[in-house]
Amino acid sequence: MILITGLGNPGNKFKSTRHNIGFEIIDSIHTHYKFPIFRSKFDGLYSKKNIFGENIVIFKPQTFMNLSGQPIKIIRQYFKLDKLKDLIVIHDDIDMDFLKIRIKTGGGHGGHNGVRDIIKYNGKDFYRVKFGIKNEIFIKKKLKTENFVLDSFIKKEIEKIEIMKHFINKNFHYLVKKEFSSFKNMIINN
């Protein structure tokens, strides 16, 4: 079994904000692969389906970004996911240019409070799929990080995200099989 968690903040107020790209990607996977309706449990929303020969649970914690760790721990324990290598977390990264992708395991939180909380409750050896959100507006206007991540994507960014989601769905099997270099290459080379 694999647990794929997208990070974000609950509620319509945060729906299209930069910090919620993890939620957006999970929602896209949910729709594309016709997962069952999300169920509310474990302080989050989850759905489970067998695809590509794997039981996959997709999950969106609903405790706000900075408190994502405990809901992930609870759902991991419920599904008896003892190996952190079976946890994949999708989240934004302010230190990377818009839609750059980096996949890593272990290490620190890089200043991301959601990741910090996940490490606190679960340990650090899970996979992180990080999507860059930094753009020229952030750099030129020297905006505060907390304001920038809670602001909405601009129109041309939204268009590019939609294209990226298409390629994520098309190549989702690579993510499930943990063939991360193939997953990343198929997205950035399209």
C-alpha positions in Angstrom: 0.0 0.0 0.0 1.1 3.5 -0.8 -0.1 6.7 0.9 0.1 9.8 -1.3 -0.6 13.0 0.6 -1.0 16.5 -0.8 -0.4 19.4 1.5 -2.6 22.5 1.6 -5.0 24.5 3.7 -8.7 23.5 3.9 -11.6 25.8 2.9 -12.6 27.8 -0.2 -10.5 30.8 1.0 -7.3 28.9 0.3 -8.5 26.9 -2.7 -6.3 28.3 -5.5 -3.4 29.5 -3.4 0.2 28.6 -4.1 0.4 26.7 -0.8 -2.4 24.4 -2.0 -0.7 22.9 -5.1 -0.5 19.6 -3.2 -4.3 19.5 -2.8 -4.8 20.5 -6.4 -2.6 17.6 -7.6 -4.4 15.1 -5.4 -7.8 16.3 -6.6 -6.6 15.9 -10.2 -5.5 12.3 -9.6 -8.7 11.6 -7.7 -10.8 12.8 -10.7 -8.7 11.3 -13.5 -8.5 7.9 -12.0 -12.1 7.9 -10.7 -11.2 7.2 -7.1 -14.3 6.8 -4.8 -15.7 9.9 -3.2 -13.4 11.4 -0.5 -14.3 10.2 3.0 -13.8 12.5 6.1 -11.7 10.7 8.7 -8.3 11.0 10.4 -8.6 14.8 10.4 -8.6 14.7 6.7 -10.1 13.6 3.4 -9.1 10.3 2.0 -9.9 7.9 -0.8 -8.6 4.4 -1.6 -8.3 2.5 -4.9 -6.3 -0.3 -6.4 -4.5 0.9 -9.5 -1.4 -0.5 -11.3 -1.5 -3.5 -9.0 -1.1 -1.3 -5.9 -3.5 -0.2 -3.1 -3.3 3.5 -3.2 -4.6 5.9 -0.5 -4.8 9.6 -1.4 -5.1 12.0 1.5 -5.6 15.7 2.2 -5.1 16.7 5.8 -7.7 19.2 6.9 -5.9 20.6 10.0 -4.2 23.4 8.1 -0.7 23.1 6.5 1.4 23.6 9.6 -0.4 20.8 11.5 -0.2 18.1 8.8 2.0 15.6 10.7 -0.5 14.1 13.2 -3.2 13.3 10.7 -0.6 11.6 8.5 0.6 9.6 11.4 -3.0 8.6 12.3 -3.9 7.4 8.8 -0.5 5.6 8.5 -1.2 3.7 11.7 -4.8 2.9 10.6 -3.6 1.4 7.3 -0.5 -0.2 9.0 2.0 1.7 6.8 5.1 1.1 8.9 7.6 1.9 6.2 8.0 5.6 5.6 9.1 4.7 2.1 5.4 4.0 1.4 4.6 7.7 2.1 4.8 10.2 -0.7 4.1 13.9 0.2 3.3 16.4 -2.6 3.9 20.0 -1.7 5.0 23.5 -2.8 8.5 24.8 -2.5 9.2 28.6 -2.3 12.9 28.1 -2.9 12.4 26.6 -6.4 11.3 28.4 -9.6 7.7 28.0 -10.7 6.9 24.3 -11.6 10.4 23.0 -11.2 10.2 19.6 -9.7 12.4 17.9 -7.1 11.9 14.5 -5.6 13.9 13.6 -2.5 13.7 11.5 0.6 15.1 12.3 4.1 16.8 15.5 5.1 15.4 18.5 6.7 12.2 20.5 6.2 13.7 23.3 4.2 11.7 25.9 6.1 8.4 24.3 5.0 6.2 24.2 8.1 4.0 21.4 6.8 7.0 19.2 6.2 8.4 20.2 9.6 5.3 18.9 11.3 5.3 15.7 9.2 8.9 15.0 10.3 8.0 15.7 13.9 5.3 13.0 14.0 6.5 10.5 11.4 10.2 10.8 10.9 12.1 12.1 7.9 12.5 9.2 5.6 9.4 9.7 3.4 9.4 10.8 -0.2 8.7 14.4 -1.1 7.6 15.6 -4.5 8.2 19.3 -4.4 6.8 21.8 -7.0 8.4 25.2 -7.2 6.2 28.2 -6.8 8.8 31.1 -6.8 8.2 33.6 -9.6 9.4 37.1 -10.7 6.7 38.8 -8.7 8.1 37.3 -5.5 11.6 38.2 -6.3 11.1 41.7 -7.7 8.6 42.9 -5.1 10.5 41.2 -2.2 7.2 39.9 -0.8 6.9 38.2 2.6 6.9 34.4 2.1 3.8 33.9 4.2 1.8 36.4 2.1 3.1 35.0 -1.2 2.3 31.4 -0.5 -1.3 32.3 0.6 -1.9 34.4 -2.6 -3.5 32.9 -5.7 -1.6 31.8 -8.8 -1.7 34.3 -11.7 -3.6 33.3 -14.9 -0.6 32.2 -17.0 0.6 30.0 -14.0 -2.9 28.4 -13.7 -2.8 27.5 -17.4 0.7 25.9 -17.0 -0.5 24.0 -13.8 -3.4 22.5 -15.8 -1.0 21.2 -18.4 1.3 19.9 -15.7 -1.6 18.0 -14.0 -2.4 16.4 -17.3 1.2 15.0 -17.5 1.2 14.0 -13.8 -2.0 11.9 -14.5 -0.6 10.5 -17.7 2.6 9.4 -15.9 1.1 8.6 -12.4 2.1 4.9 -12.7 5.8 6.0 -12.4 5.0 7.7 -9.1 3.1 4.7 -7.8 6.0 2.4 -8.8 8.5 4.9 -7.2 10.3 5.3 -10.5 10.8 8.9 -9.7 13.4 9.9 -12.3 11.1 8.6 -15.1 8.1 10.4 -13.5 10.0 13.7 -13.3 11.5 13.4 -16.8 8.2 12.6 -18.4 6.6 15.8 -16.8 9.4 18.3 -17.4 10.1 17.1 -20.9 6.6 17.6 -22.1 
